[in-house]
Amino acid sequence: MKFHHVGICCKNIRKKIEAIEEIHSVLKTTDIIYDPLQNAELCMVTLEDGTNLELVSGKVVETFLKKKIDFYHICYEVDDISEELERICSNGGVQISEIKPAILFNNRKVVFIKVSYGIIELLEK
């Protein structure tokens, strides 16, 4: 598993981008897109040091936002999503979404898992 990005909850993606730009040098921002399979608006922001922030708004993060939680997930890129999912779940992780294509990542497969330290997303290479 290799670190890929941090998922950040937001009510308004454009305002969150502005807030990020006040603190960080931003190299790149993707268009804001709607992913019907995730039921969310999404945008990827790449910072000067190469860190990727996935901004997520919509129903999927409403509960987090109501509790004033901005952090959503950590994403790891993996070679075989099914194999890694099985390994993590056999060690106490709980799958909380189906494996499905993600528009933001050119329809590469993703899955979300609840683990002891939060939520992780697996993104297949």
N, C-alpha and C positions, 0 to 999 in steps of 0.2 A: 504494500500500500504506500502510495506517495501523496503527500499533502497537495491539494489542488486549490481549494478556496474556503473562505468563511462565509456562511449565509447570515445576512443581516435582515431583521424584520423592519419594515417601514410602512407608515401610513401613506406617505407621498414620496415616491421615488425621486422626483425632480428636486424636492426640498432636501432630501437626504444626500443627493449628489452635491448640491451646493454646500451643505455642511461639511462633507468630506473634503471638498476642494479648499475650504478655509483652513484646514489642518494639514493636508497632504498634497504633494505634487501628484497629479493624476496623469498617467500616460495615455489611457484609452478608456472610453466609455462606450458600450454597445448601445444600440437602440433599445428602447423599452418595448418588450414584446409581451403578448398574452399567450400563456400556455394553457389550453383547455384541459389537458390531462392533469396538470398540477393545480388548476383553478387559481392561477396567480399571474400577476404581472411581474416581470423579471428584467433585470439589467445587470451586466457584469462591469465592474469598475476595476481597472488595473492601476495599481499605485506604482510610483517611481522605482521602488525596490522589487517589483515583480509580484507583490502580493495581490491576489484577486479577491474582491469582495462581491458576492452575489447579493444584490438588493432584491428583496421579495416583498410584495404587497398583495393583499387579498385575503379571502376567507382562511386560507391555510395558516396565516400568522395572526389572525385577530385575537386569539386567546393570549398569545405572548404579549401583544401590544397592550391589551387591557391590564395586564399585570406589570406593565412598564418594563418588559424584557425586550431588548433589542437583538441579543444574540439568538440565532436560530439553530445553526448546525455547523459542523466541520465536514468538509468533503475530502474524500480520498479517491484518487484514481487507481483502478485495479485492472489487472489483466483479464480475470474471469470473475464476473460479478456473482454468478451462482455459487461458485466455489468459496469466495470470500464471505458471502452471506451465510452459507452453511457453517463455516468456521466460526464466525462471530456469534451466530445464534446458538451454537453448541457450547459456547463459553458464556452464556447468560444474556446475550443480546436478544431483543424482541423486534421482529420485523413489523414496521408500522405503515408500510405502503407496499403496493405491488411493484414488481420490476416493470418499468415502462420507459418509453423513449422520452427524451427531454429536448424540446425545441431549441432552447438556449445553447445546447451542446450538440447541435447538428444531428439530433435524434439518437445520440448515443444513449445506452441504457443507464437508468439510475434506480436506486432503491434507498429508502430511509429506514434506519434501525435505531431503536432506543437502547442505549448502553448506560452503564453506571455513571458516566460523567456527562451525559447529555444525549443529543441526537447526532448521528453521523449519517452522511450520504455517501454511498458508493457510486462512482462514475466509471463505467467500463471504458477502457482505452479504445 
